[in-house]
Amino acid sequence: MSSYDATPDEVITPTQFRDSMRLVRLQIAIPISVLVAMGANLVCALAIKPGLSGINTLFPTLLSPNATFVGIYWAILYILQVGFCLVLLLVRKDVTKETLIHGVGLRFAISNWLQAAWAVFFTLQFFWGAEVVLILNVILLLSIHITLLYYPVTLKRPIDALFIHAPMTMFLAILFQLDWLHNGFVALGWFIKEETAREKYTWQAVGAVAAVNFISAIWAGIKRLYLLTTASVYLLFTLLFASPRSNPTLPTTALPKPTPLLVTLIICLVLHPIALIAGVAWQRTREREGRIRLEEEVERAEEDEREAEREARAEARANRRA
């Protein structure tokens, strides 16, 4: 059974019963939502012409990612989501149940439905509708990310780290650092149909990339989020190795990235690991200082205790003489 099991003599508390019902709802809603999201993306990518990739080619922007790199990323993400569903259906440990129920919850199912809606809107070239869906999804996934901070990644529970924390982090990273920006450029009409347009939207692209990566790097450094740093670096490579074409049908019309954008991407690539290393170093320094203060307090307490014993002995001797 996937809910809270009880022996014949055991009494289930109201809280345990409510959590059991929540878990059952998750076991139904989330696998269905994952299948719907995967199905919608596959249909919109493969069965419809032009599909998701074709529309990206028709509307190239300075933030168009490398299609192969992004495809690999989404393939890994959906494999991890399938693993999440298996963990959800086979869960036994109470700690994992708490993480699934209170750390993730039905918000993940809603997020997958939104992802399916985005695929439909983008394929229909209703770009503003797709942008609204992406922003809502970023907010929703950010709320999941924040609540999961109360159930931190630990090597003691590698399954939780791989199939719960990793897909949530990867999902948030690609939507926040790439998808809503690229979709926004398309919705605003900032296409690269000619080389002059490449220069026209350079600083908008620089500002967008710098902003989301600075926020992500600082957050990952403060919270020491290795998974977020890894995902962020990979997504930067999807932009670094992308060359939008001014003519979608001619590979020879691929345009090099403007120098300011290229420099920004390289700086962000360096920023992410540095921020993480700085965060880890700062945490270890604080822990070391805490240990030193604790040792000093222990030594001070021991010295006070010895001093009290000396005073007691001296007082005892004085009383004997009297």
C-alpha positions as MATLAB code, in Angstrom:
seq = 'MSSYDATPDEVITPTQFRDSMRLVRLQIAIPISVLVAMGANLVCALAIKPGLSGINTLFPTLLSPNATFVGIYWAILYILQVGFCLVLLLVRKDVTKETLIHGVGLRFAISNWLQAAWAVFFTLQFFWGAEVVLILNVILLLSIHITLLYYPVTLKRPIDALFIHAPMTMFLAILFQLDWLHNGFVALGWFIKEETAREKYTWQAVGAVAAVNFISAIWAGIKRLYLLTTASVYLLFTLLFASPRSNPTLPTTALPKPTPLLVTLIICLVLHPIALIAGVAWQRTREREGRIRLEEEVERAEEDEREAEREARAEARANRRA';
ca = [
       0.000    0.000    0.000;
       1.158    3.533   -0.680;
      -0.688    5.268    2.148;
       0.113    5.187    5.838;
      -0.235    1.544    6.856;
      -1.241    0.553   10.344;
      -1.163   -2.677   12.308;
      -4.507   -3.978   13.666;
      -3.731   -2.586   17.116;
      -2.425    0.762   15.890;
      -4.573    3.890   15.890;
      -4.158    6.270   12.932;
      -4.235    9.911   13.966;
      -6.288   12.472   12.008;
      -3.055   14.031   10.709;
      -1.828   10.677    9.399;
      -5.188   10.062    7.727;
      -5.154   13.468    6.009;
      -1.579   12.915    4.806;
      -2.571    9.476    3.536;
      -5.386   10.966    1.481;
      -3.094   13.687    0.136;
      -0.592   11.062   -0.923;
      -3.295    9.092   -2.745;
      -4.357   12.240   -4.611;
      -0.752   12.855   -5.628;
      -0.395    9.256   -6.810;
      -3.311    9.811   -9.181;
      -2.837   13.413  -10.318;
       0.916   13.664  -10.873;
       1.489   10.607  -13.126;
      -1.462   11.697  -15.280;
      -0.065   15.235  -15.539;
       3.394   13.953  -16.495;
       1.884   11.796  -19.264;
      -0.200   14.737  -20.525;
       2.811   17.081  -20.572;
       5.027   14.527  -22.320;
       2.290   13.695  -24.815;
       1.525   17.333  -25.610;
       5.192   18.175  -26.141;
       5.796   15.098  -28.331;
       2.714   15.763  -30.465;
       3.553   19.464  -30.840;
       7.171   18.628  -31.637;
       6.766   15.669  -33.991;
       3.212   15.367  -35.310;
       2.512   18.994  -36.221;
       4.313   20.996  -38.906;
       5.766   23.409  -38.092;
       6.254   21.994  -34.601;
       8.040   23.417  -31.598;
      11.492   23.194  -33.187;
      10.214   24.477  -36.517;
       8.646   27.548  -34.918;
      11.890   28.251  -33.055;
      13.645   28.149  -36.427;
      11.072   30.421  -38.052;
      11.353   32.991  -35.259;
      15.059   33.107  -34.359;
      16.151   35.405  -31.526;
      19.415   36.093  -29.733;
      18.104   33.807  -26.966;
      17.245   30.860  -29.224;
      18.955   27.834  -27.630;
      20.801   24.977  -29.283;
      17.998   22.547  -30.198;
      20.072   19.406  -29.574;
      21.260   20.543  -26.145;
      17.740   21.527  -25.101;
      16.350   18.233  -26.393;
      18.837   16.293  -24.245;
      17.941   18.446  -21.244;
      14.205   17.803  -21.614;
      14.788   14.082  -22.199;
      16.716   13.833  -18.920;
      14.083   15.927  -17.149;
      11.229   13.673  -18.274;
      13.177   10.529  -17.342;
      13.610   11.984  -13.857;
       9.900   12.854  -13.751;
       9.051    9.229  -14.534;
      11.384    8.272  -11.676;
       9.515   10.772   -9.494;
       6.248    9.011  -10.306;
       7.752    5.620   -9.384;
       8.997    7.017   -6.071;
       5.539    8.458   -5.498;
       3.842    5.109   -6.131;
       6.333    2.979   -4.178;
       7.151    5.343   -1.316;
       7.660    3.733    2.100;
       9.795    6.094    4.188;
       7.967    8.717    6.251;
      10.602   11.357    5.440;
      10.055   10.881    1.706;
       6.283   11.029    2.192;
       6.645   14.343    4.004;
       8.800   15.683    1.174;
       6.293   14.603   -1.469;
       3.197   15.820    0.359;
       4.400   19.081    1.892;
       7.476   19.864   -0.211;
       5.967   19.232   -3.653;
       2.238   18.572   -3.458;
      -0.338   19.015   -6.220;
       1.506   22.086   -7.476;
       3.711   19.795   -9.553;
       0.665   18.345  -11.323;
      -0.574   21.869  -12.086;
       2.885   22.779  -13.370;
       2.829   19.909  -15.865;
      -0.627   20.923  -17.078;
       0.698   24.441  -17.618;
       3.634   23.025  -19.557;
       1.214   21.149  -21.802;
      -0.784   24.364  -22.318;
       2.404   26.212  -23.251;
       3.225   23.628  -25.938;
      -0.230   24.090  -27.476;
      -0.106   27.896  -27.357;
       3.418   28.042  -28.799;
       2.554   25.639  -31.608;
      -0.508   27.737  -32.473;
       1.824   30.766  -32.430;
      -0.231   32.408  -29.689;
       2.979   33.710  -28.154;
       1.516   36.097  -25.577;
      -0.676   33.344  -24.165;
       2.375   31.091  -24.023;
       4.309   33.796  -22.192;
       1.619   34.216  -19.534;
       1.567   30.441  -18.978;
       5.354   30.353  -18.621;
       5.398   33.166  -16.058;
       2.677   31.463  -14.014;
       4.627   28.223  -14.164;
       7.835   29.916  -13.016;
       6.001   31.324   -9.985;
       4.475   27.914   -9.219;
       7.785   26.050   -9.512;
       9.516   28.713   -7.444;
       7.030   28.056   -4.636;
       7.875   24.324   -4.826;
      11.585   25.140   -4.811;
      11.196   27.271   -1.669;
       9.194   24.673    0.261;
      11.726   21.981   -0.685;
      14.363   24.008    1.164;
      12.748   22.664    4.350;
      13.525   19.146    3.089;
      17.159   19.612    1.985;
      19.130   17.310   -0.283;
      21.195   14.772    1.633;
      23.413   11.856    0.632;
      21.539    9.780    3.194;
      18.541    9.814    0.800;
      20.016    9.690   -2.730;
      16.692    8.603   -4.277;
      15.024   11.771   -2.977;
      17.874   13.884   -4.335;
      17.769   12.257   -7.780;
      14.037   11.883   -8.386;
      12.478   14.666   -6.290;
      14.930   17.543   -5.940;
      16.662   17.167   -9.331;
      13.550   17.314  -11.577;
      12.071   20.223   -9.606;
      15.342   22.154   -9.891;
      15.834   21.376  -13.585;
      12.241   22.323  -14.392;
      12.527   25.678  -12.626;
      15.968   26.398  -14.101;
      14.993   25.980  -17.755;
      11.755   27.936  -17.424;
      13.291   30.813  -15.436;
      16.668   31.105  -17.147;
      15.690   30.338  -20.725;
      12.125   29.605  -21.811;
      10.239   32.675  -20.610;
      12.996   34.961  -21.934;
      13.139   33.362  -25.374;
       9.348   33.193  -25.611;
       9.181   36.830  -24.516;
      11.571   37.905  -27.269;
       9.384   36.083  -29.806;
       6.189   37.638  -28.386;
       7.746   41.120  -28.561;
       8.807   40.571  -32.172;
      12.540   40.801  -31.459;
      13.450   38.395  -34.258;
      16.791   38.086  -36.025;
      15.650   38.174  -39.650;
      18.644   40.197  -40.769;
      22.066   41.059  -39.402;
      21.080   44.603  -38.460;
      18.400   43.204  -36.144;
      21.105   41.213  -34.381;
      22.680   44.461  -33.173;
      19.325   46.087  -32.477;
      18.383   43.646  -29.681;
      21.838   42.946  -28.280;
      21.525   44.884  -25.053;
      18.051   43.541  -24.332;
      19.511   40.027  -24.556;
      22.525   40.992  -22.412;
      20.291   42.459  -19.709;
      17.945   39.467  -19.674;
      20.727   36.857  -19.495;
      22.710   38.787  -16.886;
      19.674   39.367  -14.656;
      18.364   35.802  -14.454;
      21.833   34.292  -14.094;
      22.918   36.759  -11.419;
      19.797   36.000   -9.385;
      20.229   32.235   -9.841;
      23.949   32.281   -9.017;
      23.549   34.338   -5.852;
      20.638   32.205   -4.674;
      22.522   28.974   -5.398;
      25.562   30.319   -3.557;
      23.630   31.426   -0.489;
      21.722   28.130   -0.228;
      24.595   25.985   -1.607;
      22.427   24.443   -4.336;
      24.701   22.183   -6.369;
      21.854   20.984   -8.591;
      20.817   24.517   -9.555;
      24.400   25.496  -10.370;
      24.851   22.436  -12.602;
      21.584   23.081  -14.459;
      22.432   26.773  -14.879;
      25.839   26.062  -16.391;
      24.345   23.565  -18.841;
      21.659   26.039  -19.936;
      24.307   28.669  -20.596;
      26.009   26.219  -22.949;
      22.712   25.789  -24.813;
      22.888   29.522  -25.580;
      26.630   29.654  -26.131;
      26.522   26.975  -28.839;
      23.427   28.324  -30.611;
      23.589   30.353  -33.821;
      20.222   31.648  -35.049;
      19.867   31.859  -38.827;
      18.589   34.923  -40.614;
      17.192   32.498  -43.224;
      15.856   29.321  -41.558;
      16.411   27.188  -44.670;
      20.063   28.149  -45.186;
      22.665   26.920  -42.654;
      25.165   29.364  -44.141;
      23.098   32.303  -42.841;
      23.856   31.448  -39.186;
      24.834   34.645  -37.402;
      27.570   34.859  -34.762;
      26.595   36.160  -31.360;
      27.219   39.853  -30.653;
      30.384   40.339  -28.623;
      28.616   41.868  -25.559;
      26.268   38.855  -25.358;
      29.132   36.408  -25.817;
      31.119   38.085  -23.039;
      28.039   38.054  -20.780;
      27.536   34.318  -21.321;
      31.178   33.591  -20.464;
      31.035   35.783  -17.340;
      27.881   33.969  -16.202;
      29.561   30.605  -16.803;
      32.314   31.658  -14.414;
      29.932   33.340  -11.960;
      27.882   30.244  -11.131;
      30.702   28.001   -9.813;
      32.395   30.937   -8.067;
      29.165   31.858   -6.266;
      28.684   28.241   -5.180;
      32.279   27.882   -3.970;
      32.004   31.173   -2.094;
      28.769   30.030   -0.450;
      30.273   26.709    0.623;
      33.422   28.444    1.944;
      31.344   30.983    3.877;
      29.244   28.229    5.447;
      32.330   26.267    6.507;
      33.883   29.411    7.961;
      30.758   30.053   10.022;
      30.712   26.443   11.206;
      34.393   26.675   12.160;
      33.794   29.914   14.048;
      30.834   28.295   15.776;
      32.965   25.357   16.856;
      35.690   27.707   18.123;
      33.139   29.742   20.124;
      31.667   26.535   21.523;
      35.108   25.288   22.545;
      35.872   28.646   24.172;
      32.572   28.534   26.051;
      33.290   24.980   27.215;
      36.789   25.965   28.353;
      35.396   29.025   30.116;
      32.744   26.908   31.853;
      35.372   24.372   32.924;
      37.612   27.162   34.235;
      34.673   28.673   36.165;
      33.929   25.237   37.598;
      37.566   24.771   38.704;
      37.599   28.242   40.207;
      34.393   27.475   42.114;
      35.930   24.245   43.419;
      39.061   26.120   44.581;
      36.949   28.701   46.347;
      34.894   25.948   47.986;
      38.036   24.173   49.216;
      39.481   27.431   50.528;
      36.244   28.198   52.344;
      36.149   24.692   53.786;
      39.718   25.064   55.133;
      38.855   28.448   56.642;
      35.836   26.946   58.365;
      37.928   24.122   59.833;
      40.463   26.587   61.264;
      37.644   28.576   62.818;
];
